[in-house]
Amino acid sequence: MPPAGSQAKVTVSLATTWAVAGEINGAVFSPQTFPGLMNPDPTVLSWTGSDFTAGWWALVSVSEDEDGNARLNVVATFQGVQ
């Protein structure tokens, strides 16, 4: 059933937690967990039908913090509705 109201929109925010341990792209990470990000956050979807699936793709990158320590970044990027 579509959402109530004339706009038929759903607002989605994802809260993710990721775990890492070992080597990724040459950077060594001790065992740890950290929150991921979402893009865009929140995601507003037009939802006019009753049998849709929304999908996100987790994009991973390695960067450095201000002290030169490796930082793993995980972003859930909206891919679409089917």
C-alpha positions, 0 to 999 in steps of 0.5 A, spaced: 500 500 500 502 506 498 504 511 503 498 516 506 498 523 503 497 526 496 505 526 495 506 518 496 513 519 499 517 515 504 523 518 507 529 513 509 535 514 513 540 508 514 544 507 521 549 502 519 555 499 523 561 496 520 567 492 523 574 492 520 580 488 522 586 487 517 589 490 511 585 494 506 589 497 500 595 497 504 593 500 510 593 495 517 586 496 521 586 493 528 579 490 530 574 495 531 567 497 529 565 504 526 558 508 524 557 508 516 554 514 512 549 515 508 548 519 501 544 523 501 541 523 508 535 522 508 533 519 502 526 521 499 523 516 495 516 517 491 513 510 493 506 510 489 506 502 488 505 497 493 511 492 491 517 496 491 524 495 493 529 500 494 537 499 494 543 502 497 550 500 495 556 500 500 562 504 497 568 503 501 575 508 501 581 509 505 583 516 507 588 519 512 586 523 518 590 529 521 595 525 524 596 520 518 592 514 521 589 510 516 581 511 516 576 507 513 570 510 510 563 506 508 558 510 505 551 507 503 549 510 496 542 510 494 541 506 488 534 506 486 527 503 487 525 497 483 
